């Protein structure tokens, strides 16, 4: 069952309240997304740590309800 983009965005914003989040459905199938996320919580974190924070926000749905998510993360200045 596909996961709506709005649900992905809400889960990320719940975990990272200051985040600027944009979600793009890459294939139009609700299973393949690209997310751009900018948050102060990423300050001082490596790219791997930033991505781990996003995966944690998705509460285990990555790989099950959510098939593919390309991440682009950045810290605020």
Buried (B, 14 or more C-beta within 10 A) or exposed (E): EBBEBEBBBEBBBEBBEEBEBEBEBEEEEBBBBBBBBBBEBBEEBEEEEBBEBBBEBBEEBBEEBBBEBEBEBEBEE
